[in-house]
Amino acid sequence: MTSSILVLGAGMVGTCTALHLQQRGFDVVLVDRRAPGRETSFGNAGLIQREAVEPYAFPREPGFLLNVAMGRGAEVHWHARGLWQMAGSLLRYLRHSHPKRHAQATHAYSRLIAHATDEHRLLMTAAGAQDLARHEGFRFVFRTSKALDEAVERAANLHDRFGVRYQAENTTQLAQAEPALRLPLAGAVHWLDPWAVNDPGALVQRYADLFVARGGRLLTGDATSLQSQGVGWSVQTTEGRVDAEQAVLALGPWADGLIRTLGYRFPLFIKRGYHQHYTSPAQLLQPVLDAERGYVLAPMQRGLRLTTGAEFAPIDAPPTPVQLAKAEALARELVDLGEPLPDAPWLGARPCTADMLPVTGPAPRHKGLWFNFGHAHQGFTLGPVAGRLLAEMVEGRHTWIDPAPYAPARFM
């Protein structure tokens, strides 16, 4: 008999989870309040970051933290209410960012990242989505020689430890590779393994179309209506209440609100971010991270996308695109942005955990309920990996990655 399962959340992680469960014979219903890939997965820089083997640690440099506190720079913006709400989780995040603990997190995190491009390749091929991705990598560009030298040293270390490929570029080499850059920068670290997707939301939609073409059901519904129903679970949709034997919560930044109603208190928090598209006549060939200023420029189908760093604010707080204005001024130093498209700046939220590892596995106190969220900056990168790992766990067979470091029970 075929087992039924609800997957709540049709972002990259939820859609890939639905696909992998479907491949293993489950009768899957994918539920979201919006179309697939229209929330967090829509607004990122479109990077599948094979090089991102280290999770983002809490910054520990006193000068950087002082600048953040004083509202200087474009990397971080904060709301007092947001910091108050997140204080406990942020303190745990700081503790886990100690070099020894961060190294332990990197060991577990890198095992997921190692499979990112391989797993995306399989789904892209099946979904006919190869046209959305380029495989030439992307660049961290540097304004000062000191920062470049430190970055090259770090890149060499990551290459030795994890096999990620890179190429160091000096001022002349960078100018030749990206002639649209206006400034003579110190150089770049060109990461060779990542992929650049020119429409992140469209990629999620292609994966969702594949899910539907294979017989899956995609419904509009409200995840907050999830209820235990006999020996299973049910959720309200526009087609009525839908029942299933099991359920997966893949709700990204909205997971915390729902699991709290179920009695879970995990150290979760969000980092909000913005993007804006520009009609830039400058033809960047690859995405670039202005590494000393904290924003990314990425060529997209709709124009050149400028994405910001982290804003610590409540998920429901009104937009405050302070970082976007600062990042735009900095970006105009590097390239001719042209004019912003008339659309309002996009705002989304990244779902983060204090220990920098995702939450993937069975809910500790609820039979038939599974968690798959908390992928922070890399949900777009890790969606297929996270989906496969969770599906293997639900299936009850041996997993190809040890799931222990990501178990929800670690927070109990």
Secondary structure as a PSIPRED ss2 file (coil, helix, strand):
# PSIPRED VFORMAT (PSIPRED V4.0)

   1 M C   1.000  0.000  0.000
   2 T C   1.000  0.000  0.000
   3 S C   1.000  0.000  0.000
   4 S E   0.000  0.000  1.000
   5 I E   0.000  0.000  1.000
   6 L E   0.000  0.000  1.000
   7 V E   0.000  0.000  1.000
   8 L E   0.000  0.000  1.000
   9 G C   1.000  0.000  0.000
  10 A C   1.000  0.000  0.000
  11 G C   1.000  0.000  0.000
  12 M H   0.000  1.000  0.000
  13 V H   0.000  1.000  0.000
  14 G H   0.000  1.000  0.000
  15 T H   0.000  1.000  0.000
  16 C H   0.000  1.000  0.000
  17 T H   0.000  1.000  0.000
  18 A H   0.000  1.000  0.000
  19 L H   0.000  1.000  0.000
  20 H H   0.000  1.000  0.000
  21 L H   0.000  1.000  0.000
  22 Q H   0.000  1.000  0.000
  23 Q H   0.000  1.000  0.000
  24 R C   1.000  0.000  0.000
  25 G C   1.000  0.000  0.000
  26 F C   1.000  0.000  0.000
  27 D E   0.000  0.000  1.000
  28 V E   0.000  0.000  1.000
  29 V E   0.000  0.000  1.000
  30 L E   0.000  0.000  1.000
  31 V E   0.000  0.000  1.000
  32 D E   0.000  0.000  1.000
  33 R C   1.000  0.000  0.000
  34 R C   1.000  0.000  0.000
  35 A C   1.000  0.000  0.000
  36 P C   1.000  0.000  0.000
  37 G C   1.000  0.000  0.000
  38 R C   1.000  0.000  0.000
  39 E C   1.000  0.000  0.000
  40 T H   0.000  1.000  0.000
  41 S H   0.000  1.000  0.000
  42 F H   0.000  1.000  0.000
  43 G C   1.000  0.000  0.000
  44 N C   1.000  0.000  0.000
  45 A C   1.000  0.000  0.000
  46 G C   1.000  0.000  0.000
  47 L E   0.000  0.000  1.000
  48 I E   0.000  0.000  1.000
  49 Q C   1.000  0.000  0.000
  50 R C   1.000  0.000  0.000
  51 E C   1.000  0.000  0.000
  52 A C   1.000  0.000  0.000
  53 V C   1.000  0.000  0.000
  54 E C   1.000  0.000  0.000
  55 P C   1.000  0.000  0.000
  56 Y C   1.000  0.000  0.000
  57 A C   1.000  0.000  0.000
  58 F C   1.000  0.000  0.000
  59 P C   1.000  0.000  0.000
  60 R C   1.000  0.000  0.000
  61 E C   1.000  0.000  0.000
  62 P H   0.000  1.000  0.000
  63 G H   0.000  1.000  0.000
  64 F H   0.000  1.000  0.000
  65 L H   0.000  1.000  0.000
  66 L H   0.000  1.000  0.000
  67 N H   0.000  1.000  0.000
  68 V H   0.000  1.000  0.000
  69 A H   0.000  1.000  0.000
  70 M C   1.000  0.000  0.000
  71 G C   1.000  0.000  0.000
  72 R C   1.000  0.000  0.000
  73 G C   1.000  0.000  0.000
  74 A C   1.000  0.000  0.000
  75 E C   1.000  0.000  0.000
  76 V E   0.000  0.000  1.000
  77 H E   0.000  0.000  1.000
  78 W E   0.000  0.000  1.000
  79 H C   1.000  0.000  0.000
  80 A H   0.000  1.000  0.000
  81 R H   0.000  1.000  0.000
  82 G H   0.000  1.000  0.000
  83 L H   0.000  1.000  0.000
  84 W H   0.000  1.000  0.000
  85 Q H   0.000  1.000  0.000
  86 M H   0.000  1.000  0.000
  87 A H   0.000  1.000  0.000
  88 G H   0.000  1.000  0.000
  89 S H   0.000  1.000  0.000
  90 L H   0.000  1.000  0.000
  91 L H   0.000  1.000  0.000
  92 R H   0.000  1.000  0.000
  93 Y H   0.000  1.000  0.000
  94 L H   0.000  1.000  0.000
  95 R H   0.000  1.000  0.000
  96 H H   0.000  1.000  0.000
  97 S C   1.000  0.000  0.000
  98 H C   1.000  0.000  0.000
  99 P H   0.000  1.000  0.000
 100 K H   0.000  1.000  0.000
 101 R H   0.000  1.000  0.000
 102 H H   0.000  1.000  0.000
 103 A H   0.000  1.000  0.000
 104 Q H   0.000  1.000  0.000
 105 A H   0.000  1.000  0.000
 106 T H   0.000  1.000  0.000
 107 H H   0.000  1.000  0.000
 108 A H   0.000  1.000  0.000
 109 Y H   0.000  1.000  0.000
 110 S H   0.000  1.000  0.000
 111 R H   0.000  1.000  0.000
 112 L H   0.000  1.000  0.000
 113 I H   0.000  1.000  0.000
 114 A C   1.000  0.000  0.000
 115 H C   1.000  0.000  0.000
 116 A H   0.000  1.000  0.000
 117 T H   0.000  1.000  0.000
 118 D H   0.000  1.000  0.000
 119 E H   0.000  1.000  0.000
 120 H H   0.000  1.000  0.000
 121 R H   0.000  1.000  0.000
 122 L H   0.000  1.000  0.000
 123 L H   0.000  1.000  0.000
 124 M H   0.000  1.000  0.000
 125 T H   0.000  1.000  0.000
 126 A H   0.000  1.000  0.000
 127 A H   0.000  1.000  0.000
 128 G C   1.000  0.000  0.000
 129 A C   1.000  0.000  0.000
 130 Q H   0.000  1.000  0.000
 131 D H   0.000  1.000  0.000
 132 L H   0.000  1.000  0.000
 133 A E   0.000  0.000  1.000
 134 R E   0.000  0.000  1.000
 135 H C   1.000  0.000  0.000
 136 E C   1.000  0.000  0.000
 137 G C   1.000  0.000  0.000
 138 F E   0.000  0.000  1.000
 139 R E   0.000  0.000  1.000
 140 F E   0.000  0.000  1.000
 141 V E   0.000  0.000  1.000
 142 F E   0.000  0.000  1.000
 143 R C   1.000  0.000  0.000
 144 T C   1.000  0.000  0.000
 145 S H   0.000  1.000  0.000
 146 K H   0.000  1.000  0.000
 147 A H   0.000  1.000  0.000
 148 L H   0.000  1.000  0.000
 149 D H   0.000  1.000  0.000
 150 E H   0.000  1.000  0.000
 151 A H   0.000  1.000  0.000
 152 V H   0.000  1.000  0.000
 153 E H   0.000  1.000  0.000
 154 R H   0.000  1.000  0.000
 155 A H   0.000  1.000  0.000
 156 A H   0.000  1.000  0.000
 157 N H   0.000  1.000  0.000
 158 L H   0.000  1.000  0.000
 159 H H   0.000  1.000  0.000
 160 D H   0.000  1.000  0.000
 161 R H   0.000  1.000  0.000
 162 F H   0.000  1.000  0.000
 163 G C   1.000  0.000  0.000
 164 V C   1.000  0.000  0.000
 165 R C   1.000  0.000  0.000
 166 Y E   0.000  0.000  1.000
 167 Q E   0.000  0.000  1.000
 168 A E   0.000  0.000  1.000
 169 E E   0.000  0.000  1.000
 170 N E   0.000  0.000  1.000
 171 T H   0.000  1.000  0.000
 172 T H   0.000  1.000  0.000
 173 Q H   0.000  1.000  0.000
 174 L H   0.000  1.000  0.000
 175 A H   0.000  1.000  0.000
 176 Q H   0.000  1.000  0.000
 177 A H   0.000  1.000  0.000
 178 E C   1.000  0.000  0.000
 179 P C   1.000  0.000  0.000
 180 A C   1.000  0.000  0.000
 181 L C   1.000  0.000  0.000
 182 R C   1.000  0.000  0.000
 183 L C   1.000  0.000  0.000
 184 P C   1.000  0.000  0.000
 185 L C   1.000  0.000  0.000
 186 A C   1.000  0.000  0.000
 187 G E   0.000  0.000  1.000
 188 A E   0.000  0.000  1.000
 189 V E   0.000  0.000  1.000
 190 H E   0.000  0.000  1.000
 191 W E   0.000  0.000  1.000
 192 L C   1.000  0.000  0.000
 193 D C   1.000  0.000  0.000
 194 P C   1.000  0.000  0.000
 195 W E   0.000  0.000  1.000
 196 A E   0.000  0.000  1.000
 197 V E   0.000  0.000  1.000
 198 N C   1.000  0.000  0.000
 199 D C   1.000  0.000  0.000
 200 P H   0.000  1.000  0.000
 201 G H   0.000  1.000  0.000
 202 A H   0.000  1.000  0.000
 203 L H   0.000  1.000  0.000
 204 V H   0.000  1.000  0.000
 205 Q H   0.000  1.000  0.000
 206 R H   0.000  1.000  0.000
 207 Y H   0.000  1.000  0.000
 208 A H   0.000  1.000  0.000
 209 D H   0.000  1.000  0.000
 210 L H   0.000  1.000  0.000
 211 F H   0.000  1.000  0.000
 212 V H   0.000  1.000  0.000
 213 A H   0.000  1.000  0.000
 214 R C   1.000  0.000  0.000
 215 G C   1.000  0.000  0.000
 216 G C   1.000  0.000  0.000
 217 R E   0.000  0.000  1.000
 218 L E   0.000  0.000  1.000
 219 L E   0.000  0.000  1.000
 220 T E   0.000  0.000  1.000
 221 G E   0.000  0.000  1.000
 222 D E   0.000  0.000  1.000
 223 A E   0.000  0.000  1.000
 224 T E   0.000  0.000  1.000
 225 S E   0.000  0.000  1.000
 226 L E   0.000  0.000  1.000
 227 Q E   0.000  0.000  1.000
 228 S E   0.000  0.000  1.000
 229 Q E   0.000  0.000  1.000
 230 G C   1.000  0.000  0.000
 231 V C   1.000  0.000  0.000
 232 G E   0.000  0.000  1.000
 233 W E   0.000  0.000  1.000
 234 S E   0.000  0.000  1.000
 235 V E   0.000  0.000  1.000
 236 Q E   0.000  0.000  1.000
 237 T E   0.000  0.000  1.000
 238 T C   1.000  0.000  0.000
 239 E C   1.000  0.000  0.000
 240 G E   0.000  0.000  1.000
 241 R E   0.000  0.000  1.000
 242 V E   0.000  0.000  1.000
 243 D E   0.000  0.000  1.000
 244 A E   0.000  0.000  1.000
 245 E C   1.000  0.000  0.000
 246 Q E   0.000  0.000  1.000
 247 A E   0.000  0.000  1.000
 248 V E   0.000  0.000  1.000
 249 L E   0.000  0.000  1.000
 250 A C   1.000  0.000  0.000
 251 L C   1.000  0.000  0.000
 252 G H   0.000  1.000  0.000
 253 P H   0.000  1.000  0.000
 254 W H   0.000  1.000  0.000
 255 A H   0.000  1.000  0.000
 256 D H   0.000  1.000  0.000
 257 G H   0.000  1.000  0.000
 258 L H   0.000  1.000  0.000
 259 I H   0.000  1.000  0.000
 260 R H   0.000  1.000  0.000
 261 T H   0.000  1.000  0.000
 262 L C   1.000  0.000  0.000
 263 G C   1.000  0.000  0.000
 264 Y C   1.000  0.000  0.000
 265 R C   1.000  0.000  0.000
 266 F C   1.000  0.000  0.000
 267 P C   1.000  0.000  0.000
 268 L E   0.000  0.000  1.000
 269 F E   0.000  0.000  1.000
 270 I E   0.000  0.000  1.000
 271 K E   0.000  0.000  1.000
 272 R E   0.000  0.000  1.000
 273 G E   0.000  0.000  1.000
 274 Y E   0.000  0.000  1.000
 275 H E   0.000  0.000  1.000
 276 Q E   0.000  0.000  1.000
 277 H E   0.000  0.000  1.000
 278 Y E   0.000  0.000  1.000
 279 T C   1.000  0.000  0.000
 280 S C   1.000  0.000  0.000
 281 P C   1.000  0.000  0.000
 282 A C   1.000  0.000  0.000
 283 Q C   1.000  0.000  0.000
 284 L C   1.000  0.000  0.000
 285 L C   1.000  0.000  0.000
 286 Q C   1.000  0.000  0.000
 287 P C   1.000  0.000  0.000
 288 V E   0.000  0.000  1.000
 289 L E   0.000  0.000  1.000
 290 D E   0.000  0.000  1.000
 291 A C   1.000  0.000  0.000
 292 E C   1.000  0.000  0.000
 293 R C   1.000  0.000  0.000
 294 G C   1.000  0.000  0.000
 295 Y E   0.000  0.000  1.000
 296 V E   0.000  0.000  1.000
 297 L E   0.000  0.000  1.000
 298 A E   0.000  0.000  1.000
 299 P E   0.000  0.000  1.000
 300 M E   0.000  0.000  1.000
 301 Q C   1.000  0.000  0.000
 302 R C   1.000  0.000  0.000
 303 G E   0.000  0.000  1.000
 304 L E   0.000  0.000  1.000
 305 R E   0.000  0.000  1.000
 306 L E   0.000  0.000  1.000
 307 T E   0.000  0.000  1.000
 308 T C   1.000  0.000  0.000
 309 G C   1.000  0.000  0.000
 310 A E   0.000  0.000  1.000
 311 E E   0.000  0.000  1.000
 312 F E   0.000  0.000  1.000
 313 A C   1.000  0.000  0.000
 314 P C   1.000  0.000  0.000
 315 I C   1.000  0.000  0.000
 316 D C   1.000  0.000  0.000
 317 A C   1.000  0.000  0.000
 318 P C   1.000  0.000  0.000
 319 P C   1.000  0.000  0.000
 320 T C   1.000  0.000  0.000
 321 P C   1.000  0.000  0.000
 322 V H   0.000  1.000  0.000
 323 Q H   0.000  1.000  0.000
 324 L H   0.000  1.000  0.000
 325 A H   0.000  1.000  0.000
 326 K H   0.000  1.000  0.000
 327 A H   0.000  1.000  0.000
 328 E H   0.000  1.000  0.000
 329 A H   0.000  1.000  0.000
 330 L H   0.000  1.000  0.000
 331 A H   0.000  1.000  0.000
 332 R H   0.000  1.000  0.000
 333 E H   0.000  1.000  0.000
 334 L H   0.000  1.000  0.000
 335 V C   1.000  0.000  0.000
 336 D C   1.000  0.000  0.000
 337 L C   1.000  0.000  0.000
 338 G C   1.000  0.000  0.000
 339 E C   1.000  0.000  0.000
 340 P E   0.000  0.000  1.000
 341 L C   1.000  0.000  0.000
 342 P C   1.000  0.000  0.000
 343 D C   1.000  0.000  0.000
 344 A C   1.000  0.000  0.000
 345 P C   1.000  0.000  0.000
 346 W E   0.000  0.000  1.000
 347 L E   0.000  0.000  1.000
 348 G E   0.000  0.000  1.000
 349 A E   0.000  0.000  1.000
 350 R E   0.000  0.000  1.000
 351 P E   0.000  0.000  1.000
 352 C E   0.000  0.000  1.000
 353 T E   0.000  0.000  1.000
 354 A C   1.000  0.000  0.000
 355 D C   1.000  0.000  0.000
 356 M C   1.000  0.000  0.000
 357 L C   1.000  0.000  0.000
 358 P C   1.000  0.000  0.000
 359 V E   0.000  0.000  1.000
 360 T E   0.000  0.000  1.000
 361 G E   0.000  0.000  1.000
 362 P E   0.000  0.000  1.000
 363 A C   1.000  0.000  0.000
 364 P C   1.000  0.000  0.000
 365 R C   1.000  0.000  0.000
 366 H C   1.000  0.000  0.000
 367 K C   1.000  0.000  0.000
 368 G C   1.000  0.000  0.000
 369 L E   0.000  0.000  1.000
 370 W E   0.000  0.000  1.000
 371 F E   0.000  0.000  1.000
 372 N E   0.000  0.000  1.000
 373 F E   0.000  0.000  1.000
 374 G C   1.000  0.000  0.000
 375 H C   1.000  0.000  0.000
 376 A H   0.000  1.000  0.000
 377 H H   0.000  1.000  0.000
 378 Q H   0.000  1.000  0.000
 379 G H   0.000  1.000  0.000
 380 F H   0.000  1.000  0.000
 381 T H   0.000  1.000  0.000
 382 L H   0.000  1.000  0.000
 383 G H   0.000  1.000  0.000
 384 P H   0.000  1.000  0.000
 385 V H   0.000  1.000  0.000
 386 A H   0.000  1.000  0.000
 387 G H   0.000  1.000  0.000
 388 R H   0.000  1.000  0.000
 389 L H   0.000  1.000  0.000
 390 L H   0.000  1.000  0.000
 391 A H   0.000  1.000  0.000
 392 E H   0.000  1.000  0.000
 393 M H   0.000  1.000  0.000
 394 V H   0.000  1.000  0.000
 395 E H   0.000  1.000  0.000
 396 G C   1.000  0.000  0.000
 397 R C   1.000  0.000  0.000
 398 H C   1.000  0.000  0.000
 399 T C   1.000  0.000  0.000
 400 W C   1.000  0.000  0.000
 401 I C   1.000  0.000  0.000
 402 D C   1.000  0.000  0.000
 403 P C   1.000  0.000  0.000
 404 A H   0.000  1.000  0.000
 405 P H   0.000  1.000  0.000
 406 Y H   0.000  1.000  0.000
 407 A C   1.000  0.000  0.000
 408 P H   0.000  1.000  0.000
 409 A H   0.000  1.000  0.000
 410 R H   0.000  1.000  0.000
 411 F H   0.000  1.000  0.000
 412 M C   1.000  0.000  0.000
